[in-house]
């Protein structure tokens, strides 16, 4: 995740960086496009079942993270994402719990991981996650 954050910071600061050179190791699947790519309309539900979409973040740099309450690596990376959001409020860190993650389970996960700055968003139908598989 550090490489992704580095790429994000370089891009957000307008530095002339060759982000493609960062596509190595865990970042091999990083998708780069010359022009913006339209995302599918996907309904994301928050903790109160209110509907949201990625269009809510239009005009911002977005770090989109797919995760699940049962995911062991997510327990390690979620606090890092929370710190990133707190340190850089001008970007949007968007954690999307995919599949059958209950609000209670997500709230418990966030409490145990010390997450304070991130929204609860769920993609129960895995609409977004399926686009990048």
KOLBATI-106147 format. One line per 8 residues: number of its first residue (from 0); their letters; for each residue x, y, z of N, C-alpha, C. Coordinates in steps of 0.2 Angstrom, whole numbers. Layout:
N
NUM) a) X,Y,Z,X,Y,Z,X,Y,Z | ... $
# end
This chain:
133
0) xxxxxxxx) 4,-6,0,0,0,0,4,6,0 | 10,6,3,15,12,3,16,14,-4 | 17,10,-9,18,12,-16,12,16,-19 | 6,13,-17,0,16,-20,0,23,-17 | 1,24,-10,1,31,-7,6,35,-10 | 12,33,-11,17,37,-15,15,39,-21 | 12,34,-25,9,36,-32,4,42,-31 | 0,41,-26,-6,46,-25,-3,52,-23 $
8) xxxxxxxx) 2,53,-19,5,59,-17,8,62,-22 | 12,58,-26,16,61,-32,11,64,-37 | 6,61,-38,1,63,-43,-3,69,-40 | -5,69,-34,-9,74,-31,-5,81,-31 | 2,80,-30,6,86,-29,8,89,-36 | 6,85,-42,7,88,-48,14,86,-50 | 18,82,-47,25,81,-49,25,77,-55 | 30,78,-59,31,74,-65,34,67,-64 $
16) xxxxxxxx) 30,63,-62,32,56,-60,30,51,-65 | 34,46,-66,32,40,-70,28,35,-66 | 22,36,-65,18,31,-60,19,24,-63 | 19,23,-70,19,17,-72,25,13,-70 | 31,16,-68,37,13,-65,35,10,-58 | 30,12,-55,28,9,-49,24,3,-49 | 22,0,-55,19,-6,-56,23,-12,-55 | 25,-14,-49,29,-19,-48,27,-23,-42 $
24) xxxxxxxx) 28,-29,-41,27,-33,-35,19,-33,-34 | 17,-31,-28,10,-31,-26,6,-26,-30 | 9,-21,-34,6,-16,-38,5,-18,-45 | 7,-24,-47,7,-26,-54,0,-25,-57 | -5,-25,-53,-12,-25,-56,-14,-17,-56 | -10,-13,-54,-12,-6,-54,-14,-4,-62 | -20,-2,-63,-23,0,-69,-22,8,-70 | -18,9,-76,-17,16,-78,-21,18,-84 $
32) xxxxxxxx) -24,23,-85,-27,25,-91,-25,32,-93 | -25,33,-100,-23,40,-102,-29,45,-101 | -35,43,-101,-41,47,-100,-45,44,-95 | -49,48,-92,-53,45,-86,-58,40,-89 | -59,35,-85,-63,29,-87,-70,29,-83 | -75,29,-86,-82,29,-82,-83,23,-78 | -85,24,-72,-86,18,-67,-94,16,-68 | -95,10,-66,-102,8,-67,-106,11,-61 $
40) xxxxxxxx) -112,12,-62,-116,15,-57,-117,9,-52 | -115,10,-46,-116,5,-41,-119,9,-34 | -123,6,-31,-126,8,-25,-122,6,-19 | -119,11,-16,-116,9,-10,-120,11,-4 | -121,7,1,-125,8,7,-120,10,13 | -122,15,16,-119,17,23,-122,13,28 | -120,15,34,-122,11,41,-129,12,42 | -133,17,39,-140,18,40,-144,16,34 $
48) xxxxxxxx) -140,12,29,-143,10,23,-145,16,18 | -142,22,19,-143,27,14,-138,26,8 | -141,28,3,-137,26,-4,-132,31,-5 | -126,29,-8,-121,33,-10,-118,30,-17 | -114,34,-20,-111,31,-26,-104,35,-26 | -100,32,-31,-93,35,-32,-94,42,-34 | -99,44,-38,-100,51,-40,-100,56,-34 | -101,54,-28,-101,58,-22,-94,61,-22 $
56) xxxxxxxx) -89,58,-25,-82,60,-24,-79,63,-30 | -83,65,-35,-81,68,-41,-77,74,-39 | -71,75,-43,-67,80,-42,-61,79,-37 | -61,73,-34,-56,72,-29,-52,66,-31 | -46,66,-28,-42,60,-29,-45,55,-25 | -46,48,-27,-50,43,-23,-45,37,-22 | -44,35,-16,-41,29,-15,-47,24,-13 | -48,19,-18,-54,15,-17,-51,8,-15 $
64) xxxxxxxx) -54,6,-9,-51,0,-6,-57,-5,-5 | -56,-11,-8,-61,-16,-7,-59,-21,-1 | -63,-22,4,-61,-26,10,-67,-30,12 | -66,-34,18,-71,-38,21,-69,-39,28 | -74,-39,32,-72,-40,40,-68,-46,41 | -69,-51,37,-65,-58,38,-58,-58,35 | -56,-52,32,-50,-52,29,-44,-50,34 | -40,-55,35,-34,-54,39,-30,-48,37 $
72) xxxxxxxx) -27,-48,31,-23,-42,29,-27,-35,30 | -33,-35,29,-37,-29,30,-36,-26,37 | -35,-30,42,-34,-28,49,-28,-24,49 | -23,-26,45,-17,-22,45,-17,-16,41 | -20,-16,35,-20,-10,31,-25,-5,33 | -31,-7,36,-36,-2,37,-34,4,42 | -30,3,47,-27,8,51,-23,13,47 | -19,10,42,-15,14,37,-19,19,33 $
80) xxxxxxxx) -25,16,30,-29,20,26,-33,25,31 | -34,24,37,-37,29,41,-32,35,43 | -26,33,44,-21,38,45,-20,42,38 | -20,39,33,-20,43,26,-25,48,26 | -31,46,27,-37,50,27,-36,56,31 | -34,55,38,-33,60,42,-28,65,40 | -22,62,37,-17,66,35,-18,70,29 | -22,68,25,-24,71,18,-31,72,17 $
88) xxxxxxxx) -35,76,21,-42,77,20,-44,79,13 | -40,81,9,-42,84,3,-43,78,-2 | -41,72,0,-42,66,-4,-48,62,-1 | -51,57,-5,-56,53,-2,-53,46,-2 | -53,43,4,-51,36,5,-58,33,6 | -60,28,1,-66,25,1,-66,18,2 | -67,16,8,-66,8,9,-73,5,8 | -73,0,3,-80,-3,2,-80,-10,4 $
96) xxxxxxxx) -84,-11,9,-85,-18,11,-89,-22,6 | -86,-27,3,-90,-31,-2,-93,-37,1 | -98,-39,-2,-102,-45,0,-106,-44,6 | -106,-50,10,-111,-50,16,-107,-47,22 | -106,-41,23,-103,-38,29,-108,-34,33 | -110,-37,38,-115,-33,42,-112,-27,45 | -117,-22,46,-115,-15,49,-112,-17,56 | -115,-21,60,-112,-23,66,-105,-25,66 $
104) xxxxxxxx) -104,-30,61,-97,-33,60,-92,-27,58 | -95,-23,54,-90,-17,51,-89,-13,57 | -94,-11,61,-92,-6,67,-88,-10,72 | -88,-16,73,-84,-20,77,-77,-20,75 | -76,-21,68,-70,-21,65,-66,-14,65 | -70,-9,64,-67,-2,64,-65,0,71 | -69,-2,76,-67,-1,83,-61,-5,85 | -61,-11,84,-55,-15,85,-48,-12,82 $
112) xxxxxxxx) -49,-10,75,-44,-8,72,-42,0,73 | -46,3,77,-45,10,79,-47,15,73 | -51,13,68,-53,17,63,-58,23,65 | -56,29,63,-60,34,66,-62,39,60 | -58,39,54,-59,44,49,-63,42,43 | -64,35,43,-67,32,36,-74,31,37 | -77,31,31,-85,30,31,-86,22,31 | -92,20,33,-94,14,32,-98,14,25 $
120) xxxxxxxx) -95,10,20,-99,9,14,-99,2,12 | -104,-1,10,-105,-8,8,-107,-8,1 | -104,-13,-3,-106,-15,-10,-109,-22,-9 | -115,-23,-7,-117,-30,-6,-118,-34,-12 | -119,-31,-18,-119,-35,-24,-113,-36,-27 | -107,-33,-24,-101,-33,-27,-100,-30,-34 | -104,-25,-36,-105,-22,-42,-98,-19,-44 | -95,-15,-39,-89,-12,-41,-83,-17,-41 $
128) xxxxx) -83,-21,-36,-77,-25,-36,-76,-30,-42 | -82,-32,-44,-82,-36,-50,-79,-33,-56 | -79,-26,-57,-76,-23,-63,-69,-23,-63 | -65,-24,-57,-58,-24,-57,-55,-31,-56 | -59,-36,-56,-57,-43,-55,-53,-45,-61 $
# end
